[in-house]
Amino acid sequence: MTASEHTALKKAALLAKLDLCETRAERIEIREEIVSLDRKAEAWFERRAGSGRVGEGERDRARVRRIESEIELLRERRGQRNGHDER
């Protein structure tokens, strides 16, 4: 299993766990874990791209995943889900 596959599996597990959360605080905690995981993955791809081991496209996709995760965390903190206010 590659590091990328391992990261994808960890993220899938966290997203599944997110579905089980009952409170916003629990969802925020999981979203923070996802952001942390995506930051580590982005740094890994950045190092590999710098040494020519992976392409810039892979590095850029990792960056996009991290940004998307950060947006979802911010939405959760603001009480929004899927871009809409949670009421």
trRosetta pair geometry for C-beta under 8 A, 3 or more apart (Angstrom, degrees):
i j d omega theta_ij theta_ji phi_ij phi_ji
1 5 4.8 -123 -168 87 86 128
1 6 5.5 103 136 -59 117 87
1 9 7.9 -20 -168 -6 140 140
2 5 4.6 98 54 6 79 101
2 6 6.9 -138 97 -5 43 87
3 6 5.5 -53 -148 36 33 115
3 7 6.3 35 153 -20 65 105
3 44 6.3 -136 135 174 141 153
4 7 5.8 -53 -149 35 30 111
4 8 6.4 31 152 -19 63 106
4 41 7.5 91 -118 -148 63 110
5 8 5.6 -53 -148 36 32 113
5 9 6.4 33 153 -19 65 104
6 9 5.8 -56 -151 35 30 110
6 10 6.5 30 152 -18 64 105
7 10 5.7 -54 -148 36 32 111
7 11 6.3 31 154 -18 66 106
7 37 6.4 152 -155 173 90 103
7 40 7.7 -162 -117 92 122 101
7 41 4.7 105 -161 -93 157 122
7 44 7.9 -159 -55 41 148 151
8 11 5.8 -55 -147 37 30 110
8 12 6.3 34 153 -21 64 105
9 12 5.6 -51 -146 35 32 113
9 13 6.5 34 154 -20 64 104
10 13 5.7 -55 -153 34 31 112
10 14 6.5 30 151 -17 65 105
10 37 5.9 -162 112 -140 123 143
11 14 5.6 -54 -149 37 35 111
11 15 6.3 35 153 -19 67 105
11 34 6.2 81 -135 -134 85 90
11 37 5.9 179 -79 117 86 146
11 38 7.4 70 -100 -65 127 85
12 15 5.7 -53 -146 36 31 111
12 16 6.4 34 153 -19 63 104
13 16 5.7 -53 -150 35 32 112
13 17 6.4 33 150 -19 64 106
14 17 5.4 -53 -147 37 34 114
14 18 6.4 47 148 -31 64 99
14 30 5.7 158 -175 -170 92 96
14 33 5.6 -156 -132 102 137 117
14 34 5.2 172 123 -76 146 90
14 37 7.0 -165 -8 1 156 153
15 18 5.3 -41 -151 23 35 121
15 19 7.2 42 150 -22 59 95
15 34 7.3 76 -64 -98 74 133
16 19 5.9 -48 -163 24 37 113
16 20 7.4 29 145 -13 62 104
17 20 5.7 -60 -161 35 41 111
17 21 7.2 60 143 -43 67 90
17 30 5.7 -170 103 -122 106 135
18 21 5.7 -34 -160 -1 41 118
18 27 6.1 69 -152 -131 86 77
18 30 4.7 -179 -88 120 82 151
18 31 7.3 80 -113 -59 124 71
18 34 7.8 0 -59 -41 131 135
21 26 3.8 180 -148 110 107 117
21 27 4.5 157 109 -66 157 72
21 30 6.2 -125 -55 -1 139 137
22 26 6.3 56 44 29 57 149
23 26 4.7 100 59 5 81 100
23 27 7.1 -146 99 -3 45 86
24 27 5.5 -57 -149 39 36 111
24 28 6.1 39 153 -23 69 104
24 76 6.6 161 -160 177 85 86
24 79 6.8 -29 -121 -104 147 70
24 86 7.9 166 -89 81 117 153
25 28 5.7 -50 -145 33 30 112
25 29 6.5 34 154 -21 62 104
26 29 5.7 -52 -152 32 32 113
26 30 6.7 27 153 -13 65 105
27 30 5.9 -57 -150 39 33 108
27 31 6.1 35 152 -20 67 108
27 76 5.2 -146 122 -153 112 132
28 31 5.5 -55 -144 39 32 113
28 32 6.3 37 154 -23 65 103
28 73 7.0 84 -144 -152 67 79
28 76 5.3 175 -87 127 70 123
28 77 6.1 85 -116 -80 119 72
29 32 5.8 -52 -152 31 29 113
29 33 6.8 30 149 -18 61 103
30 33 5.5 -52 -153 34 37 114
30 34 6.5 38 149 -20 67 103
31 34 5.5 -51 -149 34 35 114
31 35 6.5 38 151 -20 66 101
31 69 7.2 165 -168 -177 76 80
31 72 5.8 -148 -139 115 119 96
31 73 4.1 157 147 -99 121 79
31 76 5.1 -179 -19 25 163 155
32 35 5.7 -50 -147 34 33 111
32 36 6.4 36 152 -19 64 105
32 73 6.4 98 -72 -128 54 130
33 36 5.6 -53 -149 36 32 114
33 37 6.3 34 152 -19 65 106
34 37 5.6 -53 -148 37 32 113
34 38 6.2 27 155 -15 66 108
34 69 5.0 -150 127 -150 103 123
34 72 7.6 -25 90 79 142 129
34 73 7.5 -170 67 -62 104 105
35 38 5.8 -58 -146 41 30 108
35 39 6.2 35 154 -24 65 104
35 66 7.1 80 -150 -156 64 73
35 69 4.7 171 -91 131 64 116
35 70 5.5 87 -122 -81 118 66
35 73 5.4 -13 -48 -39 132 147
36 39 5.7 -51 -147 32 30 112
36 40 6.6 28 154 -16 62 104
37 40 5.9 -57 -153 36 30 110
37 41 6.4 29 151 -18 65 108
38 41 5.4 -51 -143 38 35 113
38 42 6.2 41 155 -23 66 103
38 62 7.4 168 -168 -175 76 73
38 65 5.2 -148 -141 121 119 95
38 66 4.0 166 141 -98 112 69
38 69 4.5 162 10 15 157 155
38 70 8.0 -128 81 -34 138 79
39 42 5.7 -52 -148 34 30 113
39 43 6.5 30 153 -18 63 105
39 66 5.7 100 -77 -134 51 126
40 43 5.8 -54 -149 36 32 111
40 44 6.4 36 151 -22 64 105
41 44 5.5 -52 -149 34 33 115
41 45 6.4 28 155 -14 66 105
41 62 5.3 -147 127 -149 95 113
41 65 7.1 -31 90 86 135 133
41 66 7.3 -170 67 -64 96 102
42 45 5.9 -57 -148 40 31 107
42 46 6.1 36 151 -25 65 107
42 59 7.8 80 -155 -164 65 66
42 62 4.4 162 -102 139 61 107
42 63 5.5 94 -134 -84 118 53
42 65 7.5 -165 -67 66 97 94
42 66 4.6 -19 -45 -37 138 144
43 46 5.4 -51 -145 33 32 117
43 47 6.5 33 155 -18 64 102
44 47 6.0 -56 -154 34 29 108
44 48 6.4 21 152 -12 64 110
44 62 7.6 -138 64 -150 83 159
45 48 5.6 -57 -143 43 34 109
45 49 6.0 36 157 -22 68 106
45 54 5.9 -74 -148 77 77 150
45 58 5.7 -145 -149 127 122 91
45 59 4.4 168 144 -109 108 62
45 61 8.0 -126 -159 64 167 77
45 62 4.0 158 23 6 154 159
45 63 7.9 -123 83 -35 133 73
46 49 5.9 -53 -144 36 27 110
46 50 6.4 31 154 -23 61 107
46 59 5.8 101 -86 -146 48 114
46 62 7.7 -126 -37 86 73 138
47 50 5.7 -56 -152 33 29 115
47 51 6.7 8 157 -2 64 108
48 51 6.2 -67 -149 46 32 97
48 53 4.1 -85 -165 71 87 112
48 54 4.2 47 123 10 120 106
48 58 7.9 -44 93 98 123 128
48 59 7.5 -167 72 -78 88 99
49 52 7.5 44 -172 -74 31 21
49 53 7.4 -89 -63 53 25 70
49 54 5.3 -57 -73 75 67 86
49 55 7.0 -1 -117 125 93 15
49 56 5.7 93 -152 -93 128 52
49 58 7.1 -173 -76 73 106 93
49 59 3.9 -9 -48 -57 150 140
54 58 4.4 -82 166 69 119 142
54 59 6.4 138 103 -46 112 84
55 58 5.1 104 62 5 76 97
55 59 7.2 -136 106 0 45 89
56 59 5.3 -55 -150 40 40 115
56 60 6.0 41 152 -21 71 106
57 60 5.6 -54 -145 38 30 110
57 61 6.4 33 154 -21 64 103
58 61 5.7 -51 -147 33 32 112
58 62 6.6 35 152 -19 63 102
59 62 5.8 -55 -156 33 32 112
59 63 6.6 34 147 -20 64 104
60 63 5.4 -50 -150 33 38 115
60 64 6.5 40 151 -20 67 101
61 64 5.6 -49 -148 34 35 113
61 65 6.5 38 152 -20 65 102
62 65 5.7 -51 -149 34 33 113
62 66 6.6 33 152 -19 64 104
63 66 5.8 -55 -152 35 32 111
63 67 6.4 30 152 -17 66 106
64 67 5.7 -55 -147 38 32 110
64 68 6.2 34 154 -20 66 107
65 68 5.7 -54 -146 37 30 112
65 69 6.4 32 154 -20 63 106
66 69 5.7 -55 -150 35 31 113
66 70 6.5 31 153 -19 65 105
67 70 5.7 -54 -149 36 33 111
67 71 6.5 36 151 -21 65 103
68 71 5.6 -51 -149 33 33 113
68 72 6.5 33 153 -18 64 104
69 72 5.7 -53 -150 36 33 111
69 73 6.5 36 151 -20 64 104
70 73 5.5 -51 -149 34 34 114
70 74 6.4 36 153 -18 65 104
71 74 5.7 -54 -150 37 32 111
71 75 6.4 34 152 -20 65 105
72 75 5.6 -51 -146 36 33 114
72 76 6.4 35 153 -21 64 104
73 76 5.7 -54 -150 35 31 111
73 77 6.4 31 153 -18 65 106
74 77 5.6 -54 -147 36 32 112
74 78 6.3 22 156 -11 66 109
75 78 5.8 -64 -147 44 30 105
75 80 4.2 -86 -166 79 85 102
75 81 6.8 125 143 -91 115 27
75 82 7.9 145 163 3 150 15
75 83 6.7 -62 -127 -78 139 39
76 79 7.7 45 -178 -70 30 20
76 80 7.4 -92 -65 60 24 61
76 81 7.3 51 -96 -87 65 71
79 85 6.3 23 112 -153 98 70
79 86 4.8 -127 169 45 77 100
80 83 6.2 -6 163 -154 123 11
80 84 6.0 160 -156 75 88 24
80 85 5.6 -52 -100 -92 79 37
80 86 6.2 -177 -110 -14 21 86
81 84 6.5 -30 67 61 60 78
81 86 5.1 66 0 -70 101 113
